[in-house]
């Protein structure tokens, strides 16, 4: 780095460059490489994470009952047609196996699981797909989560949850760290026996050292990875088999959203010290008055079709909709907009599967080999 420039001034200048030009500046010197990698990239990744560029979700083809992953850009949006998964195809061509499953998405990284039992972490922005060291499964089924704070560290973790057995007082998690390149066992004490009734845990969020996992029961599960304790938090509205609600992060807070008990409005709660505080309520009748399309789709089917899907990470915007379309609702000005529609014969698969908000990350991943990480942006 040029000694005539202070580090703060150099960072201010470099962060104003186009991303590709910034990455090319890594070649100038070792000092610039370290400054850009350790300061500039986390800064621009943090900024980009506040503005989602698209949605990742699962859709079902009705005629053949097959499930597929899709991506639709935001805010432009479009119809979910044969080209809407181009983003995913450009990413999955990096995978060595055709059979894969998108398991999680976190701050610009995607976690895939292949047919041969391996995990792959992909960064679509840097066009990298890293094979995670293989570890044998000791249980029949599990759910894997990706933990990545792109503005704090270039490293991520993968956490695998086994089935929780009836009456167990401890749970053993498989934890992979990209900082070490190794898998370890992490034993957490279960604080409440309510875990014995939890099934089909799917959705997770990481916040302040805790991993929150949504379940099909009336509980939100909290895994404190720092204090090694697992506990269950009663949700403000009990889930039903066809109405799971969702958890999301916005402005550093964890939200839960679902219909209220009357099914006449959407409610949004904030989790504060393991207690829920009601933040927003939106009458479904009000949304129907704003859009003829919503009014038509809501006829006699409010309680089963209209769902809350996601929340904007930095703005007062929530994403609602039907299996056939996704809408945004601005809580400040009351504006309701259609983001995209599904083509005939395709439906967004909600419930225990998530609609992920995607934001690009510019972190270059460690590939766990003797060679340094490589990226198409460098």
C-alpha positions in Angstrom: 0.0 0.0 0.0 1.3 3.5 -0.7 2.7 4.9 2.5 1.5 8.4 1.5 -2.1 7.3 2.0 -3.6 6.4 5.4 -5.4 3.0 5.5 -8.8 4.7 6.1 -8.3 6.9 3.1 -7.1 4.1 0.9 -10.2 2.0 1.9 -12.5 4.9 1.2 -11.0 5.3 -2.3 -10.8 1.6 -3.1 -14.4 0.8 -2.0 -15.7 3.4 -4.6 -14.2 1.3 -7.5 -16.3 -1.1 -9.5 -16.0 -4.5 -7.9 -14.1 -6.1 -10.8 -11.6 -3.3 -10.8 -11.2 -3.5 -7.0 -10.4 -7.2 -7.3 -7.8 -6.6 -10.0 -6.1 -4.1 -7.6 -5.2 -7.1 -5.4 -2.3 -7.7 -7.9 -0.6 -4.3 -7.0 1.1 -5.5 -3.9 0.8 -7.8 -0.9 -0.3 -4.9 1.2 -3.1 -4.0 -1.2 -4.1 -7.7 -1.4 -4.5 -7.9 2.3 -6.2 -4.6 2.6 -8.7 -5.4 -0.1 -9.4 -8.9 1.1 -9.6 -8.2 4.8 -11.2 -4.7 4.8 -12.7 -3.6 1.5 -14.4 -6.9 0.5 -16.2 -7.3 3.9 -17.3 -3.7 3.7 -18.9 -3.9 0.2 -20.3 -7.4 1.1 -22.0 -5.9 4.2 -23.5 -3.1 2.1 -24.7 -5.5 -0.6 -26.3 -7.8 1.9 -28.8 -5.0 2.8 -30.1 -4.9 -0.8 -31.3 -8.2 -2.1 -30.9 -8.9 -5.8 -33.2 -11.8 -6.1 -35.3 -14.7 -4.7 -34.3 -18.4 -4.5 -37.1 -20.8 -4.0 -38.5 -24.2 -4.8 -41.4 -24.7 -7.3 -43.4 -27.8 -8.2 -44.5 -28.8 -11.7 -48.1 -29.9 -11.2 -48.4 -32.4 -14.1 -45.4 -34.5 -13.1 -45.2 -33.5 -9.4 -41.4 -32.8 -9.7 -39.6 -30.2 -7.6 -37.0 -27.7 -8.9 -35.0 -24.7 -7.7 -35.6 -21.3 -9.3 -34.2 -17.8 -9.1 -36.0 -14.5 -9.9 -34.3 -11.1 -9.9 -35.4 -8.2 -7.7 -36.7 -5.6 -7.9 -37.2 -6.0 -11.7 -38.9 -9.4 -11.4 -40.5 -11.3 -14.3 -42.5 -14.4 -15.0 -41.1 -17.6 -13.6 -40.5 -19.2 -17.0 -37.9 -21.6 -18.4 -35.2 -18.9 -18.2 -35.8 -17.9 -14.6 -33.3 -20.5 -13.3 -30.4 -19.2 -15.4 -28.7 -17.9 -12.3 -28.8 -21.3 -10.7 -27.7 -23.1 -13.8 -24.7 -20.8 -14.1 -23.9 -21.8 -10.5 -24.6 -25.5 -10.6 -22.5 -26.1 -13.8 -19.6 -25.8 -11.3 -20.8 -28.8 -9.4 -19.2 -32.1 -10.4 -22.4 -34.0 -10.1 -25.8 -33.5 -11.8 -27.8 -34.7 -8.9 -27.8 -32.0 -6.2 -30.1 -30.4 -3.7 -30.0 -26.7 -2.6 -30.0 -27.0 1.2 -29.4 -23.4 2.4 -28.5 -19.9 1.3 -26.7 -17.4 3.6 -25.3 -13.9 2.8 -24.4 -14.7 -0.8 -23.2 -18.3 -0.4 -25.2 -21.4 -1.4 -25.0 -24.8 0.2 -25.6 -27.9 -2.1 -25.8 -31.5 -1.2 -24.9 -34.1 -4.0 -26.1 -37.6 -4.6 -22.8 -39.0 -3.5 -23.2 -37.5 0.0 -20.9 -34.5 -0.3 -21.5 -30.9 0.5 -20.6 -28.1 -1.8 -20.4 -24.4 -1.0 -20.9 -22.0 -4.0 -20.4 -18.3 -4.4 -22.1 -17.4 -7.7 -20.6 -13.9 -7.7 -17.0 -15.2 -7.7 -18.0 -18.3 -9.7 -16.5 -20.7 -7.2 -17.8 -24.0 -6.0 -15.8 -25.6 -3.2 -16.1 -29.3 -2.3 -16.3 -29.6 1.5 -14.2 -32.5 3.0 -16.4 -35.6 3.1 -17.7 -36.9 6.4 -19.7 -40.1 6.8 -23.3 -39.8 8.0 -24.1 -41.7 11.1 -27.8 -41.1 11.0 -30.4 -41.7 8.4 -31.6 -38.1 7.9 -30.5 -34.7 8.9 -30.8 -31.0 7.9 -27.7 -28.9 7.1 -27.4 -25.2 7.6 -24.9 -22.6 6.4 -23.6 -19.9 8.8 -21.8 -17.1 7.1 -21.3 -13.4 8.3 -19.6 -11.9 5.3 -18.9 -8.6 7.0 -17.3 -10.2 10.0 -15.1 -13.0 8.4 -14.4 -14.7 5.1 -15.0 -18.0 6.8 -18.2 -20.0 7.1 -19.6 -23.0 9.0 -21.8 -25.8 8.0 -23.9 -27.3 10.8 -25.6 -30.7 10.4 -28.5 -31.6 12.7 -29.4 -35.2 13.3 -32.9 -36.4 14.1 -33.8 -35.5 17.7 -34.7 -38.7 19.6 -37.5 -38.9 22.2 -36.4 -38.1 25.7 -32.8 -37.2 24.8 -31.0 -34.6 27.0 -28.2 -33.8 24.5 -27.8 -33.3 20.8 -24.6 -33.8 18.9 -24.1 -31.5 15.9 -21.6 -32.0 13.1 -19.9 -28.7 12.6 -17.5 -27.9 9.7 -15.4 -24.7 9.8 -13.8 -23.3 6.6 -11.2 -21.7 8.9 -9.7 -25.1 9.8 -11.1 -27.3 7.0 -12.2 -29.9 9.5 -15.4 -31.3 10.9 -15.9 -31.5 14.7 -18.7 -32.8 17.0 -20.4 -30.2 19.1 -22.5 -31.4 22.0 -25.4 -29.2 23.1 -27.5 -29.7 26.2 -31.2 -29.7 25.6 -33.0 -27.4 28.0 -36.5 -28.6 27.5 -38.2 -32.0 26.9 -40.5 -30.3 24.3 -37.9 -31.3 21.7 -39.2 -34.8 21.8 -42.3 -33.7 19.8 -40.5 -31.6 17.2 -40.5 -32.9 13.6 -39.4 -31.8 10.1 -37.2 -28.9 11.1 -36.3 -27.0 7.9 -35.6 -23.3 8.1 -32.7 -21.7 9.9 -31.3 -18.3 10.7 -28.1 -17.3 12.4 -28.0 -14.2 14.7 -25.6 -13.3 17.5 -24.1 -16.7 18.1 -27.5 -18.5 18.0 -28.9 -20.6 15.2 -32.7 -20.5 15.1 -34.6 -23.4 13.4 -38.2 -23.3 12.4 -40.2 -26.4 12.9 -43.6 -27.8 12.0 -44.7 -27.7 15.6 -45.6 -24.6 17.6 -42.0 -23.9 18.6 -39.0 -22.1 17.3 -35.8 -24.0 18.2 -32.8 -22.0 19.4 -29.3 -23.5 19.4 -26.9 -21.4 21.4 -23.5 -22.3 19.7 -21.5 -20.3 22.2 -23.0 -21.6 25.5 -23.8 -25.1 24.0 -27.5 -25.0 25.0 -30.6 -25.9 22.9 -34.0 -24.7 23.9 -37.5 -24.2 22.4 -39.4 -20.9 22.2 -43.1 -21.0 21.9 -44.3 -19.2 18.8 -46.9 -16.4 19.1 -49.3 -18.3 16.9 -49.4 -22.1 16.8 -48.6 -23.5 13.3 -51.0 -25.8 11.5 -50.1 -28.5 9.0 -50.6 -26.1 6.1 -49.5 -22.8 7.6 -45.9 -22.7 8.8 -45.3 -18.9 8.8 -41.7 -17.9 8.3 -38.7 -16.5 10.2 -36.5 -13.7 8.8 -33.9 -11.1 9.7 -34.4 -7.4 9.2 -32.3 -4.5 10.6 -30.5 -7.0 13.0 -33.8 -8.4 14.5 -35.4 -11.8 14.1 -39.0 -11.7 12.9 -41.7 -14.3 12.8 -44.8 -13.8 10.6 -48.0 -15.8 10.2 -51.7 -15.4 10.0 -53.4 -14.5 13.3 -55.8 -16.9 14.9 -58.7 -15.4 13.0 -56.9 -15.8 9.6 -58.0 -12.2 8.8 -54.6 -10.6 8.9 -50.8 -11.1 8.7 -48.9 -10.4 11.9 -45.2 -9.8 12.3 -43.5 -10.3 15.7 -40.0 -9.4 16.8 -38.1 -11.8 19.2 -36.7 -9.9 22.2 -35.0 -11.9 25.0 -37.0 -15.1 24.1 -40.3 -13.1 24.1 -42.3 -12.0 21.1 -43.4 -8.4 20.6 -46.0 -7.6 17.9 -44.6 -5.2 15.4 -46.9 -5.0 12.4 -50.4 -6.2 11.4 -51.8 -6.2 7.9 -55.4 -6.8 7.2 -56.0 -9.2 4.3 -59.1 -7.2 3.4 -56.9 -4.1 3.0 -54.6 -6.0 0.6 -57.6 -7.2 -1.4 -58.8 -3.6 -1.7 -55.4 -2.6 -3.2 -55.3 -5.2 -6.0 -58.0 -6.9 -8.1 -55.6 -9.8 -8.6 -55.3 -10.4 -4.8 -59.0 -10.0 -4.4 -59.7 -12.6 -7.1 -57.2 -15.1 -5.7 -58.5 -14.7 -2.2 -62.0 -15.7 -2.9 -62.9 -18.3 -0.2 -59.3 -19.4 0.1 -57.7 -16.8 2.4 -56.6 -19.3 5.0 -54.9 -21.7 2.7 -53.4 -19.8 -0.2 -52.3 -16.3 0.9 -48.9 -16.6 2.7 -46.1 -14.4 4.1 -42.8 -15.5 2.5 -40.0 -13.1 3.5 -39.0 -9.7 4.9 -36.6 -7.2 3.5 -33.2 -7.1 5.4 -33.0 -3.3 5.6 -36.3 -1.7 4.6 -39.9 -1.8 5.9 -41.0 -4.2 3.1 -42.6 -7.6 3.4 -43.1 -10.2 0.7 -46.4 -11.9 0.5 -48.2 -14.0 -2.0 -49.8 -17.1 -3.4 -48.3 -20.2 -5.0 -48.8 -18.4 -8.3 -47.3 -15.0 -7.6 -45.1 -13.1 -5.1 -45.9 -9.5 -4.1 -44.2 -6.8 -2.0 -45.9 -4.6 0.5 -44.3 -1.4 1.8 -45.3 -0.9 5.4 -44.5 2.8 5.2 -46.4 4.0 2.2 -48.9 1.1 1.8 -47.8 0.3 -1.7 -48.5 -3.2 -3.0 -46.6 -4.5 -6.1 -46.4 -7.8 -8.0 -42.8 -9.0 -8.1 -43.3 -12.0 -10.3 -45.8 -14.5 -11.5 -45.5 -18.2 -12.1 -46.3 -19.6 -15.5 -49.2 -22.0 -15.8 -48.6 -25.4 -14.3 -45.9 -24.2 -11.8 -46.4 -23.3 -8.1 -44.2 -21.9 -5.5 -43.6 -24.6 -3.0 -44.1 -22.9 0.4 -44.5 -24.3 3.9 -41.5 -26.1 5.2 -39.4 -25.0 2.2 -38.2 -21.4 2.1 -38.2 -18.4 -0.2 -34.6 -17.1 0.3 -33.6 -13.5 -0.4 -30.3 -13.5 -2.2 -27.6 -10.8 -2.1 -24.1 -11.1 -3.7 -21.0 -11.7 -1.7 -17.5 -10.8 -2.9 -15.6 -13.1 -0.5 -13.2 -15.5 -2.2 -13.6 -18.9 -0.8 -10.8 -21.2 0.5 -10.7 -24.3 -1.6 -8.9 -26.5 1.0 -6.0 -27.4 -1.3 -2.4 -26.4 -1.5 -3.3 -23.8 -4.1 -4.5 -20.3 -3.2 -8.2 -19.5 -3.7 -9.1 -18.6 -7.3 -11.8 -16.4 -8.6 -13.0 -15.2 -11.9 -13.0 -11.6 -10.5 -9.3 -11.7 -9.8 
